[in-house]
């Protein structure tokens, strides 16, 4: 039965794409994409990746190697639309079950082959829990799906009737005077029934033929000497389902980690956490068949520009703003469903969802950051944002130059005074003057712990220092 929710499916281990020759090497290539579990997001991801590989590699056709009891109606529609993006030949090999949603997907491929014991049908809508869908909703969904099937197979009117008979128990399916399926039943076809012929001239009811293997189907449809590329469903497709669902949260925490890292001395857990989480986002969208390697490379370039600005040219802002724009743009790019050889269209939901995810992540990062600041000790909004365990030096009480007490010098009083770097300055950190610690930032370059420094200015972030020559 086809459900309106995704159900659990088997996991197939392995990460690689294997390629084998059915006979001698030749210019033609066929991509075989397995459907081996409930129709859910992981199956959409592997199909989408396989189709894009077929387009990029100029494959002559694709074959869906199908063994599924059914699954999500929403994912089924997405798969049907993805298949429509591929202009090459599309075939299905029922090996040996195409139930419910699987039958719908198979119906929009040009040719259908059956394994000798294969069966296909029983596509009535039900909920994932097994309960019946209400009559009103069922009529709407059946009408919508039937229209979609007719649109994808308008030159095969018999096939549309066959699929309707599989979905609607109240539809009586007749060819001439022969009743193929009476009212009150759902149609399920065996291999022999699927290849049976009707009409004049005789036309197969549903299937093109019966075959023992994928190799036999390829030989019949594409000839000898064809390269067969087998995609494998991997654990990463399963993982990507959860990663893409949690994208705004992962983005928010990742951006927050990088932001805190840039506001603290040295490089530590915040930076590592931010990079790892954003790397997971890119990985998830790559596996989902949305992103290539390019968005991740652009993100790294943006990150480098921001780092160069902070460490070597603080205050110029041009490189930092360019880097931030590249980083945010790469995150949006990673979520766009782009297809090889097709013009980029940034209309409708294609751009709306990625923008919403990135903006949600940025807002989440800012909200959490401001919430953290609320619980920090008083003494400057930014100057107190430091790690407890700094790189080198011992933690100690820090003087806030913008909220001094009666015996505390102001920032301007410290200009010209000398001290040492209490922590590494990369470029921010802590300095020590007359036994007291202050937040500081080196104007150019960096300084190790113990480096003599002199105070040259004051900013809202703390003192500005230079290394004593």
C-alpha positions, 0 to 999 in steps of 0.5 A: 500500500502507498502511505502518505508518510515515510516508513523505515527501510533497510540500510545498504552499506557502502559508499562507492559507485561501482562500474562494470562492463556487461561486455566489451567497452563501448561508448554507450552507458546505462545507469542502474539506480536501486530502489530497495526500501520504503519510498522515502527521502533516502530513495529520492536522494539516490535517484536524484544523484543517479539522474544527475550522474546520468546527465553529466555522463551522457548516459543513454538511459537509466534503469530503476532496479525496483524492490519496494512495498511502497512509501510516501506519496509526497516523496513519490511526486518528487521522484516523478518530477525528478525523473521528468528532468532526465531526457534519456530513456527511462526503464524499470525492472520490477525485481521483484516487487513494485507495490503502491508508490513503487507502481506509481513511479514505475508507471512514468518510465518508458519501459517496464520489465518484470522478473519472472516472479515479479508483482506490481500494484495495490497502490491505494492511499493509506496513512503510514500507520496503516489507517485508511485515508478519509474519502475526501482526502483520498479523492483529492489525492487520487485525482491529483496523482491520476492527473500526474500519471496521465501527464507523464504517460499521455501517449499510453492511455492503457497504462494510465487506466492500469495504474488507476485500477491499482489505486481506486477500488471503485474503478472498473477496468475493462478492455472491450467486453473483458473485465480486467478488474471489477469494482471493489478490488485493487489491481495487482499484476504478475509478470505474465499478466503484465505482458499479456496483450489486448486489442488489435493490433495486440498491445501489452497490458503494462510490461514490455517483457520478462527478464532474468536480470538487469544485464538481460534488460540492457542487452535487449534495450541497448544492445551489447557493449554497453557500460553498466554503472551501478549506484549503491544506496549507502548509509549516507543517504539515510543520514542525509535525511536527518541532516537536511531536516536539521539544517537551520539548527546546524547552521545556527550553531555552526555560525555561532561557533565561528562568530565566538571563535573570531571574538576570542583569542587563539583557536579552540573548541568553538572554531572546530565545532563551527567548521565541523557543523557547517561541514556536516551541512555541506555533506548532507546536501551533497549526499541529497543530490543538491550540492556539489563540491563547489559551494564548500570551496567557496565557503572555505575561500570566504572563511579565509578572507575573514581570517586574513582580515582579522589576523593581518588587516584588522579594521579594513572591513572589505575582505571581511564583508566579502568573505561573509558574503561568500560564506552565506552565498555558498550556504544558499548555493549548497541547498539549490536543486541545480541540474546539469545542462539546465539554466539556473532559475532562482524563482519560487520555492527553489530559492525561497527554502534555501534563503529561509534556512540560511536566514533562520540559521543566522537569526538563531546564531544572533539570538543565542549569542545575545542570550549568552552575553546576558549572563556574562560579567559586566564590563563591556559587551564585547571585551568580556567574551573570552575563553576561560582556558586561554592559549598560554598564560594563567587565567586572571581577573580582567579589567574592563577599560570602559567601566573602571572603578575609582582606582582603575585607570581609563583606556586613555590613561594606558596609552603609551604604557608597556606590558607583556602579552599574557596570552597569545594575540591572534590578533585578540587576547589579554595583556598584562600591565603592572600586574593587571590584565586587560583585553587587547588587540594587536594592530598588525600580525600576532604575538606569542605569550610574553612578547613585550608590547606597548599600548597605542590606542583604545577601541570598543573591544579593548586596548590596541597594542603594538609589539615593542621592537 
